[in-house]
Amino acid sequence: METNANVFSNDDITITYNPKCCANAELCAKQLSDVFRSAVIPWINLDGAKTDQIIQQVKKCPTGALQYYLNQKDVA
């Protein structure tokens, strides 16, 4: 199975990153550095903040290079 290096997921959320759109404004890394880490690979650590904080930061991306969607929960 092929994986996309620009897709980051945990149980709650999936973040996608499109480097072709990124203006390198670095708002993500400056404002939520525990999640968006410029000097570490993988550079997005979804364990670094609560889901709602991550969503709010992704919404601030000036180019839309960062996108998110909520993962569906299986109902047993």
Phi, psi and omega in degrees: 000131180277137177249153179257121182293350183254021177235127183232128185225152165227196182294331188262324194217153172235130177251134173245147181230125178250099184296336179292335179269342189292130177265004181056038176290337177062023176301320182300310183290326181285326187261340179216065189289345176284343178256309183259100189248114187285340185250012184230145175242129358289144189280345176251120180244099184289353175273359185278349180200170176288152183306317182295327176293319179296315179301313180299323179289317178300322179297338180277352182300119187291340183250349185081012178297329174261130177228162178218159164212150179279135178283142178285138176268135174285130178260119184271000000 
